[in-house]
Each structure stands twice: as structure tokens, then as C-alpha cells.
Amino acid sequence: MTADASFGRLDDDDYPAYTMGRATEMLGTTQSFLRAIGEARLITPLRSKGGHRRYSRYQLRIAARARELVDQGTPIEAACRIIILEDQLEEARRINAEYRRTASPPATGA
């Protein structure tokens, strides 16, 4: 892999660039919190060849949202379910908007 290809991954939201230690530091949370949201299947970190968890920026954003809800008093299982439902709603809205764009009859010039 070339250096240019490696640096290109820095912009990839799905590239698992962060160790658990770095992720907890960035989020201001604990390793047990990250393990718990992993067990709840909110996020599934990739594993390095040595078996260590690696997180992407996208996963860290999800974990930050979970932490926000938990900090407000929401149980972790409920927080995970809320985030999954928010994500499903956003996807449905995106699909609806795309459908409306493609299903609209073309404007006629009269």
C-alpha cells in the first residue's frame, strides 16, 4: 500500500482507526461503556490482528449519542434502541425523498 492510499483512509468515516483507549479518551467514557454498547449490538468494532477493538469515526459518533442519552438518565439498552430507531427513521426519510424525486412527473413546458 502506498503512502497516498494510507492517507486516503484518514477521510474514511468507516475506517477503524481508533483503539479502545483512544476512543474512551475522546468520548470521555469508560471501556465498559463501549463494551456494553457493543454487547447491545449498537456498534460492532472491528478487531486488529491481535484481537484488539478498533473503532471508526462513525462508530464514535454513535457512541457519543448513546453516552448523551445515558447521561440524561436513559438506560443503556433503551438508549441503544432509540439510536437504532433514529437511524431507521433517517434512512426511511432518505428513501422517501429519493422516491419523490424519481416518481415526480417531469414538468411540461406549456
N, C-alpha and C positions, 0 to 999 in steps of 0.2 A: 504494500500500500504506500502510495506517495504521501509526502507531507501535505500537499494540497488536498488530497482526499481525506486525510485525517482532520484537517482544519475545517473542512466542509461539514463534518459531523457536529461541530460546535453550534451550528444553527439548527440542528435537527432536534425538535422537541421530544422525539421518541427515543433518542439515543440514551442508553443507560449509563450516564457519565458520573453519577454521584454515589458514593459509598453510603452506607447507613450512617456512619459517624458524621459525615458532611451533611447529609440530609437532615439529621436531627439538629445539627448546629444551625442550619439555615432556617428551619421551621420553629426552632425553639421548643422542641418537644423531646420525647424520650424514645429509645429504641423499642420499648414495649408498646408504645402507641403505634409505631409503624408496623410492628408485628401484628397488632390487633386488627388494624385496617386491612392488612394482608390476609389474615385469617377470615375476616368478614368478606373477602373477595372484592373489596373496593379497588384495590390495586394489586398487581402481581409483579413484584420486582423480578428482573432477570437475575441470573446468577453468573458470577465470574467463574472461570475455570476452577478456582479454588473453593467455590461454593458460597462466596460472599454475595450478599444482596447488592444490587445496583439499581438506582432509580433514575428515571428520566425527568426532565423539567415538567413535562405534562403530568406525570405521577405526583411530583412535588406540589403542583398547583391543586390537584385533587386532595392531597393530604392536608394542605393548608386550609382548604374549605372544610374538611372534616374537623380539623382542630378548632376552627372558628365556631362550628356548631357545638362541639363538645364543650368548649369554653363557655358557651351560653347556657349550658346545662342539659343539652340533649345527650341521651345515652349513645354510646358509640355505635351500637347496632342500628339505632334509628337514624343517626347521622349518615351512616353509610347508605342506608336505604333512601334517604332524602336525596343524597347526591346522585345515586343511580337514577332515581325518578326525574331529577332536574336534567340530567344528561339525556334521558329518553325523550323528555318534552322538547328540549332544544333540537334534537335530531328530527322529531316529528315536525316541528316548525320549519326546519330547513327543507325537509322533503315537501311539505305543503307549498312553501314559497316556490320551489323548483317546479312543482306540478302546475301551479298557477301560471308561471312564466311560459311553460311549454303548452299548456292547454288553452291559453287565451287565443281567440281567433285573431288573425292578423288584421290590422287596421286597414280600412279601404279608403282610398282617396277619391272622394265623391265631389 
